[in-house]
């Protein structure tokens, strides 16, 4: 992996890690539904402009089912999970739980394709479960309220991502940029009816409005472009290292800007989750660096 690719990888991890910070500060103002609808909507607008500039077509008549499924599993549902949990959980905790995505993806794929889970995969799954349990179980604040319910809700996000990754293995033939644009466009359409039943919780300030715009344009639109760029340049294995870097930045941004505390259980749990992800996916840092 060259210096330029390593830079883009760190940039992507920093951007995705900041998304939990922006959701944490904007959810109490916009509410989960409006915040996520705006996030996906701004991402769709940005990616639409980029797709138009590069003359990339959606071919909706041919791929609309594909876009609908990914719009639901890769955008609307997982983002809503984070949106509803952001009022109770720290940015640090959400970013760490997000790191379990490859674990769920590997297990769901194995179940769908009827593949026997290897011992390493089962061990990784157990480590991931233990890691989340350590983080949650030793956080006394979660059990003083009903915040532990939000942990169950936010776990729905990596499960959705796991389902989406399995779907993309059997549904191919769509270029990366139209795929991202079509996904966000359909995700926006799914959420529009929900706006009729929800209202923003407070009057947004300029700072909060800017946070939502950055959440959509940068943390979603730009991040997708960097992600697909890395996939093309360094391959899936090396790009996967972003999974281990996102919680590092997620925790760092939470501590720096939201004064979130990081206890021993958070550090130990994070290491267990990352170790579980490495075991489950069979990832090799040596191969990724080459």
N, C-alpha and C positions, 0 to 999 in steps of 0.2 A: 504494500500500500504506500503510495507516494505522499509527500508532504501536503500537496494540494487536496488529495482525497481525504487525508486525515483531518485537515482543517474543516472541510465540508461536513465530515462526520461529527466533529465536535460542535460545529455550528448547528447542525440538525438536532443534536441532543440538547443543546442549550435552548433552542427555540421550543422544542416539544416539552422540555422541562418547565419552561415559563408559562405554558398553557394552563397548568394547574394553578399557578399564581394568579393569572388573569381571571380564571373562573372563580377562584376563591373570593376575589374582591368585587366582582361584578354580579355574582349570583344574588347577594342580599339586596341589590338594587333592582335589577331587571327581573329577578325570579328565574327559575331554571328553564322554563319553556321559551320565554322571550330571549334570554341570553343565548341559548343554543340555536334557536331559529335565526338570530342575527349572525351568529358565528358561521353557520353553514351557508347562510345567504350571502354574506360578504365573501366567503371562500368561492362560492359558485360564480359570483360576479367577476372576481379577480381571474379565476381560471377560464371563464368564458372569454374575457378580453385576451388572455394569453393564447387560447385555442384559436380565436379569430385571427390574431396576429400571425400565427404560424400556419393558418389555413388547415386546421385540423377539424374534421367533421365528426359529429356524434353518431350519425346514421341511426337515429332513434327508431325508425321503423324496423330495423334489424336487431338492435341491441337493447330495446327498451326494458325487456324482462331482466336482462343482466344488470342494467343500471338501477332498476327498482330494488332488486335483492341487495345489491351492495349499498344503495342509498339507505336502506333500512338497517343492515347489519354493520356497515362500516361508518355510518354517520349518525343518522337519527337516533337509533336506540342506544348505542354506547355513549354518545355525547349527552343524551338525556340522563343516563345513569350518573355520569359525573356531575351534571347540572343539579340534579336533585340531592346529591351527596355533598356538594360544595358548601352548603350552608352549615354543615355539621363537622365535616372532616377537614383536616389540614391539607395544604398543598403537598406536603411531604408524604403523608400517608397515601393520598390518591396516586401520586407518581410511583410509589413503591408497589402498590397493588397492580398498577398498569404493567409493571415489569413481568407479571405472571402470564401475559398474553401468549408468548411462545409455548408455555406449558400447556395451556388449554388448547392451543392450536394443534400441537403434536398429538395430544390425547384424542381430540375430536376427529382429527384426520385418521388416526389409527382405528377408531371405532367405525368410521364411515367406510373405509377401505378394507375393513375386517382384517387388520394386521395385528398380530400378537405383540403386545407391549414388551419390550426388552426390560431386563432387570434395571439397567441404567435409567430407562425412562420412568419406571415405577419409583425408583429411588429419588429421581428428580422431582416427580410429582409430590412425593411425601415431604421432601425438603421444602418445596414451595408452600405446601399447606402448613407445615410447622412454622415456617418463617412468618407468614401472615398471622398465625395464631399467637406467636410470641409478641408481635407488634401490637395486636389488638388486645390480647389477654392481659398484658402487663400495663396497659394504659387505663389507669383508674378513671380518668376523666370521661372516657367513652361510656362507662356504665353508670355514671351519675345521672345521665339523661338517656334518651333513646337513640343516641348517636351510633350505637352498635348496629342498629337497623340499617343505617346508611352504608356501613361496611358491606352488608349483604347486597345492598343495591348497587354499590360501585363494583362489586365482583361481576355483575352482569355485563360490564363493559368488556373485559378481556374475554369473557365467554362469547360475546357477539363477534369480537375480532377473530376468535378462533374459528367460529362458524364461517365467517367471511373468507378467511384464508383457505379453508377447505373448499369452499365454493369456487374460488379462483383457480384451484387446481383442476377442476373439471369443466370450467367455463373459460375458455381462452379465445384469443383472436381479436381482442380490443386493445388498441394502442394505449400506452400509459397516460398521456395527457387527456385524450377524450374519456378515458376510464375515470380519472380523477374528477374531471368536469361533470361528467354524467352522473357520477355518484353523488356529488354535492348538490347538483340540480335536483335530482330526485329526492334527496334527503330534505331539501328545502320544501318541496311540494308536499311531502309527508307531514311536515310540521305546521304548515300554514293553517289548516283547519283548527289546530289546537290553540292558536292565538286568539280565537273567538271566545275561549273559555278561561283565559288567563289574562292578567293585567300586570304590568310592571309594579313592583312593590314600593318603589319610591321614585322621586324625580332624579334622573341621572345627572351627575355633574359632567363637566367636560372631560375630566380625568377618567371617570368610569366609562364614558362613551368611547374614549380613545382606547381603553383596555379591551372593549368588545371588538372594536375595529381591528386592533392588532391580533386579537384572538382568531378572527376570521381570516384576515388577509395574510398575516405573517405565520402564525402558528398552525394554520391549516393549508392555505393556498400555497404560499412560498415553501412551506415544509414539504408538501407533496412533491413539488418540483425538484427540490434537493434530494428527496428520497429516491425518486425515479432516476435522477442523474447518477446517484451512487450505485444503484442497482445495475445500470448499464456499464459503469466504469470499473467497479471493483467486485461485482457479483453479490449474490444473496448472502453467502457466508460472512463476508467482511462487513456488509451493511448491517447484519444482525447485531453487530457489536453496539449499535445505538441503543439497543434494548437495555444493556447494562449501564449505559451512561446517562440515560434519561432520569432515573431516580436520583443519581448523584446531583444533577443540576436542579431537579425538582426540590430536593431537600435544601440545597444551598440557597436557592431563590426564596424559599419559605423562611429560612432562618434570617437572611439578610434584609428582606423587605417586609416580612410579616411578624418578625420576632417569634417565630415558632421554635419551641424547644425540642431538642433531640436527645432522648434518653438512651440508656444502654440497650433497652429492648428494641428501639428503632434501628440502631446500628447492627445488632446481632440478627434481627429479623431480616433486614435488608440483605446482609451477607448470605443468609439461608435462602432467600428468594432468588438471588442471583446465582447461587450455587445450584439450586434446583433447576433454574432455566438452562444452565450450561449442561447439566446431566440429561435433562429431558430432550433437548435438541441435539445432543451429541456434538455440541459446538467445540471448535478447537481454536484457541487464541493464536496458536503457532501458525495454523493454516491461514487465518484471517490476516495476519500481519505480513504474510509473504506476497 
